[in-house]
Amino acid sequence: TPDELLRSKVGANIKRSLRRLWLGDMEFDEVCDAIQPTAEGVRRAAAALLSEGHRATLDADALADEMQLTPEQIAELAASMGLGERVEPECYLPTAAEIRLATAQFRAGWSQAERDARVTGPASGTMD
């Protein structure tokens, strides 16, 4: 039925995302969040089915909620797909927001002379 096709398509999208993200540099919790189906993703899958001549009757929000996976289910799915053991990243990469905040905190410690020298260049060749 078209509803079963939609469920299958959403499930395939989950597996495709999991395969792509499993060996990446995201932490396991981030992978779990990233592969969860969304109502928008379900709507796109339904639109693809409609273009193939199938009309699913399932509510996108309800199906997205129904197909949410727990971390344990995601680990089991990865194992069943033969993705192997997950290696968590060993380094920390700050987000762009964290970098901006650290930069602002660093610049807040500059004296006015340092700030002026960085904007216009040192007038006398030295900074106070």
DOBALO-339600 format. One line per field, with one value per atom (N, C-alpha, C): residue in three letters; atom name; x, z, y. Coordinates in pm, whole numbers, plus 50000, padded with zeros to 5 digits. Layout:
N
residu: ALA/...;
atome: CA/...;
X: X/...;
Z: Z/...;
Y: Y/...;
# end
This chain:
128
residu: THR/THR/THR/PRO/PRO/PRO/ASP/ASP/ASP/GLU/GLU/GLU/LEU/LEU/LEU/LEU/LEU/LEU/ARG/ARG/ARG/SER/SER/SER/LYS/LYS/LYS/VAL/VAL/VAL/GLY/GLY/GLY/ALA/ALA/ALA/ASN/ASN/ASN/ILE/ILE/ILE/LYS/LYS/LYS/ARG/ARG/ARG/SER/SER/SER/LEU/LEU/LEU/ARG/ARG/ARG/ARG/ARG/ARG/LEU/LEU/LEU/TRP/TRP/TRP/LEU/LEU/LEU/GLY/GLY/GLY/ASP/ASP/ASP/MET/MET/MET/GLU/GLU/GLU/PHE/PHE/PHE/ASP/ASP/ASP/GLU/GLU/GLU/VAL/VAL/VAL/CYS/CYS/CYS/ASP/ASP/ASP/ALA/ALA/ALA/ILE/ILE/ILE/GLN/GLN/GLN/PRO/PRO/PRO/THR/THR/THR/ALA/ALA/ALA/GLU/GLU/GLU/GLY/GLY/GLY/VAL/VAL/VAL/ARG/ARG/ARG/ARG/ARG/ARG/ALA/ALA/ALA/ALA/ALA/ALA/ALA/ALA/ALA/ALA/ALA/ALA/LEU/LEU/LEU/LEU/LEU/LEU/SER/SER/SER/GLU/GLU/GLU/GLY/GLY/GLY/HIS/HIS/HIS/ARG/ARG/ARG/ALA/ALA/ALA/THR/THR/THR/LEU/LEU/LEU/ASP/ASP/ASP/ALA/ALA/ALA/ASP/ASP/ASP/ALA/ALA/ALA/LEU/LEU/LEU/ALA/ALA/ALA/ASP/ASP/ASP/GLU/GLU/GLU/MET/MET/MET/GLN/GLN/GLN/LEU/LEU/LEU/THR/THR/THR/PRO/PRO/PRO/GLU/GLU/GLU/GLN/GLN/GLN/ILE/ILE/ILE/ALA/ALA/ALA/GLU/GLU/GLU/LEU/LEU/LEU/ALA/ALA/ALA/ALA/ALA/ALA/SER/SER/SER/MET/MET/MET/GLY/GLY/GLY/LEU/LEU/LEU/GLY/GLY/GLY/GLU/GLU/GLU/ARG/ARG/ARG/VAL/VAL/VAL/GLU/GLU/GLU/PRO/PRO/PRO/GLU/GLU/GLU/CYS/CYS/CYS/TYR/TYR/TYR/LEU/LEU/LEU/PRO/PRO/PRO/THR/THR/THR/ALA/ALA/ALA/ALA/ALA/ALA/GLU/GLU/GLU/ILE/ILE/ILE/ARG/ARG/ARG/LEU/LEU/LEU/ALA/ALA/ALA/THR/THR/THR/ALA/ALA/ALA/GLN/GLN/GLN/PHE/PHE/PHE/ARG/ARG/ARG/ALA/ALA/ALA/GLY/GLY/GLY/TRP/TRP/TRP/SER/SER/SER/GLN/GLN/GLN/ALA/ALA/ALA/GLU/GLU/GLU/ARG/ARG/ARG/ASP/ASP/ASP/ALA/ALA/ALA/ARG/ARG/ARG/VAL/VAL/VAL/THR/THR/THR/GLY/GLY/GLY/PRO/PRO/PRO/ALA/ALA/ALA/SER/SER/SER/GLY/GLY/GLY/THR/THR/THR/MET/MET/MET/ASP/ASP/ASP;
atome: N/CA/C/N/CA/C/N/CA/C/N/CA/C/N/CA/C/N/CA/C/N/CA/C/N/CA/C/N/CA/C/N/CA/C/N/CA/C/N/CA/C/N/CA/C/N/CA/C/N/CA/C/N/CA/C/N/CA/C/N/CA/C/N/CA/C/N/CA/C/N/CA/C/N/CA/C/N/CA/C/N/CA/C/N/CA/C/N/CA/C/N/CA/C/N/CA/C/N/CA/C/N/CA/C/N/CA/C/N/CA/C/N/CA/C/N/CA/C/N/CA/C/N/CA/C/N/CA/C/N/CA/C/N/CA/C/N/CA/C/N/CA/C/N/CA/C/N/CA/C/N/CA/C/N/CA/C/N/CA/C/N/CA/C/N/CA/C/N/CA/C/N/CA/C/N/CA/C/N/CA/C/N/CA/C/N/CA/C/N/CA/C/N/CA/C/N/CA/C/N/CA/C/N/CA/C/N/CA/C/N/CA/C/N/CA/C/N/CA/C/N/CA/C/N/CA/C/N/CA/C/N/CA/C/N/CA/C/N/CA/C/N/CA/C/N/CA/C/N/CA/C/N/CA/C/N/CA/C/N/CA/C/N/CA/C/N/CA/C/N/CA/C/N/CA/C/N/CA/C/N/CA/C/N/CA/C/N/CA/C/N/CA/C/N/CA/C/N/CA/C/N/CA/C/N/CA/C/N/CA/C/N/CA/C/N/CA/C/N/CA/C/N/CA/C/N/CA/C/N/CA/C/N/CA/C/N/CA/C/N/CA/C/N/CA/C/N/CA/C/N/CA/C/N/CA/C/N/CA/C/N/CA/C/N/CA/C/N/CA/C/N/CA/C/N/CA/C/N/CA/C/N/CA/C/N/CA/C/N/CA/C/N/CA/C/N/CA/C/N/CA/C/N/CA/C/N/CA/C/N/CA/C/N/CA/C/N/CA/C/N/CA/C/N/CA/C/N/CA/C/N/CA/C/N/CA/C/N/CA/C/N/CA/C/N/CA/C;
X: 50084/50000/50089/50036/50116/50168/50089/50135/50255/50253/50367/50489/50466/50577/50639/50553/50603/50687/50637/50713/50848/50846/50968/51066/51015/51100/51163/51085/51139/51245/51217/51315/51444/51432/51550/51630/51560/51629/51705/51646/51714/51842/51831/51949/52057/52016/52112/52186/52112/52174/52267/52223/52305/52435/52427/52548/52645/52592/52677/52741/52665/52713/52789/52773/52828/52979/53049/53195/53247/53158/53198/53254/53269/53331/53230/53102/53000/53003/52963/52948/52820/52810/52697/52564/52556/52432/52394/52494/52467/52417/52474/52428/52282/52251/52114/52016/52053/51966/51953/52062/52063/51983/51972/51904/51755/51708/51566/51480/51375/51288/51214/51197/51123/50996/50902/50778/50810/50905/50943/51004/51089/51146/51039/50940/50828/50749/50728/50654/50729/50863/50942/50931/50936/50922/50784/50681/50544/50532/50596/50593/50661/50771/50839/50749/50678/50585/50471/50423/50315/50358/50483/50534/50544/50550/50553/50412/50311/50174/50111/50178/50125/50085/49969/49923/49908/50002/49998/49900/49833/49732/49780/49901/49951/49983/49961/49995/50147/50211/50357/50408/50344/50389/50376/50265/50243/50343/50370/50465/50606/50644/50777/50790/50687/50690/50696/50618/50611/50745/50821/50944/51069/51051/51166/51235/51368/51445/51520/51531/51611/51757/51850/51992/52021/51953/51974/51929/51815/51765/51859/51917/52010/52136/52187/52305/52275/52156/52116/52103/52046/52031/52168/52260/52396/52462/52445/52503/52441/52309/52242/52282/52326/52371/52518/52585/52726/52820/52781/52864/52981/52984/53096/53089/53195/53201/53218/53150/53160/53280/53361/53477/53442/53433/53400/53520/53495/53606/53686/53817/53905/53938/53902/53933/53802/53814/53698/53712/53611/53608/53500/53539/53438/53345/53226/53130/53167/53109/53134/53094/52983/52937/53039/53096/53196/53321/53360/53477/53452/53332/53300/53301/53246/53242/53384/53470/53607/53683/53659/53724/53679/53550/53498/53556/53567/53623/53771/53843/53984/54001/53919/53928/53884/53798/53753/53869/53973/54088/54190/54171/54265/54251/54362/54357/54315/54280/54240/54356/54479/54596/54614/54596/54606/54498/54377/54265/54293/54340/54372/54485/54586/54701/54658/54565/54521/54433/54362/54274/54352/54437/54509/54654/54707/54851/54921/55033/55104/55160/55128/55173/55324/55373/55514/55594/55529/55599/55595/55541/55531/55391/55349/55220/55244/55157/55168/55118;
Z: 50000/50000/50000/49961/49962/50102/50206/50342/50380/50340/50367/50288/50165/50084/50150/50207/50274/50397/50477/50593/50548/50442/50390/50342/50273/50221/50335/50439/50555/50625/50639/50699/50618/50486/50400/50416/50432/50454/50586/50689/50819/50802/50735/50715/50633/50530/50447/50530/50613/50699/50800/50858/50958/50895/50777/50710/50683/50642/50611/50737/50845/50965/51063/51053/51153/51167/51056/51061/51060/51069/51068/51201/51215/51334/51438/51420/51518/51635/51752/51867/51849/51921/51905/51928/52030/52058/51940/51877/51762/51643/51624/51517/51543/51669/51704/51672/51705/51676/51525/51453/51310/51224/51266/51179/51209/51312/51346/51233/51196/51090/51136/51045/51074/50988/51028/50950/50809/50797/50665/50580/50640/50567/50521/50608/50571/50456/50461/50353/50220/50224/50101/50047/50136/50093/50034/50096/50044/49907/49889/49760/49653/49689/49593/49552/49650/49619/49530/49559/49480/49334/49315/49179/49107/49184/49127/49112/49149/49133/49255/49371/49495/49589/49651/49744/49883/49972/50110/50189/50286/50365/50506/50542/50677/50704/50828/50871/50891/50831/50836/50979/51058/51197/51278/51263/51338/51298/51168/51123/51170/51166/51215/51363/51442/51584/51605/51527/51540/51508/51416/51370/51443/51552/51631/51690/51694/51743/51871/51963/52084/52048/52129/52102/52095/52178/52175/52042/51991/51861/51749/51760/51657/51659/51776/51786/51729/51759/51704/51552/51501/51357/51290/51349/51293/51291/51399/51404/51297/51281/51180/51038/51020/50889/50865/50966/50953/50957/51028/51032/51128/51211/51302/51424/51504/51627/51595/51671/51653/51730/51663/51727/51752/51879/51914/51882/51834/51803/51929/51912/52026/52045/51951/51966/51973/52030/52043/51943/51862/51768/51813/51847/51893/51780/51817/51719/51680/51574/51530/51638/51707/51814/51929/51964/52071/52031/51906/51858/51864/51820/51826/51970/52063/52203/52260/52232/52282/52223/52096/52032/52098/52123/52188/52329/52402/52537/52532/52433/52419/52386/52290/52250/52361/52450/52561/52654/52653/52739/52680/52556/52494/52554/52563/52603/52481/52503/52390/52293/52344/52257/52169/52228/52148/52041/52079/51984/51867/51902/51798/51709/51767/51690/51596/51638/51552/51438/51460/51357/51259/51310/51222/51204/51280/51277/51379/51432/51536/51479/51547/51502/51524/51637/51668/51651/51612/51594/51716/51828/51948/52004/52081/52149/52296/52360/52505/52581;
Y: 49882/50000/50125/50238/50361/50398/50371/50401/50314/50187/50100/50145/50189/50243/50366/50452/50571/50533/50441/50394/50337/50259/50199/50305/50406/50514/50593/50623/50695/50609/50480/50389/50383/50382/50381/50510/50623/50750/50749/50689/50677/50595/50482/50396/50466/50538/50610/50715/50789/50890/50826/50716/50647/50598/50539/50488/50604/50719/50835/50895/50900/50970/50882/50750/50658/50673/50686/50693/50836/50933/51073/51119/51249/51306/51355/51318/51356/51259/51308/51220/51139/51027/50937/51009/51094/51167/51258/51318/51404/51322/51203/51114/51076/51041/51003/51115/51238/51352/51376/51361/51394/51297/51171/51075/51060/51125/51112/51169/51098/51151/51275/51369/51491/51491/51572/51583/51633/51725/51776/51665/51582/51469/51370/51347/51258/51319/51450/51517/51505/51520/51505/51363/51264/51125/51100/51159/51144/51211/51324/51393/51310/51244/51157/51041/50985/50876/50926/51045/51101/51120/51160/51177/51043/50934/50799/50742/50820/50777/50712/50721/50663/50776/50765/50868/50808/50843/50796/50882/50821/50893/50923/50881/50901/51047/51092/51226/51234/51333/51344/51360/51445/51465/51336/51268/51144/51037/51024/50922/50954/51082/51121/51087/51114/51080/50929/50857/50711/50644/50702/50639/50688/50764/50808/50686/50690/50577/50616/50521/50542/50518/50566/50538/50388/50309/50164/50106/50154/50105/50147/50265/50311/50225/50193/50107/49968/49916/49785/49791/49899/49915/49921/49995/50005/49868/49791/49657/49568/49576/49493/49532/49656/49702/49671/49614/49579/49698/49804/49925/49914/49812/49793/49881/49874/49951/50099/50179/50324/50375/50455/50517/50663/50699/50838/50927/51047/51138/51171/51184/51210/51356/51438/51580/51659/51776/51863/51976/51996/52107/52205/52328/52425/52465/52502/52551/52694/52743/52880/52980/52951/53041/53044/52929/52925/53001/52992/53066/53216/53260/53403/53454/53374/53413/53425/53327/53331/53450/53478/53593/53724/53736/53857/53872/53760/53767/53807/53756/53790/53938/53985/54126/54220/54175/54259/54293/54211/54235/54331/54374/54466/54606/54674/54815/54896/55021/55106/55123/55133/55149/55025/54905/54783/54779/54816/54816/54911/55032/55130/55080/55019/54970/54857/54773/54663/54714/54823/54878/54962/55053/55147/55113/55022/54993/55079/55033/55112/55241/55351/55482/55498/55452/55471/55342/55237/55111/55022/55071/54989/55004/54903/54910/54931/55009/55032/54915;
# end
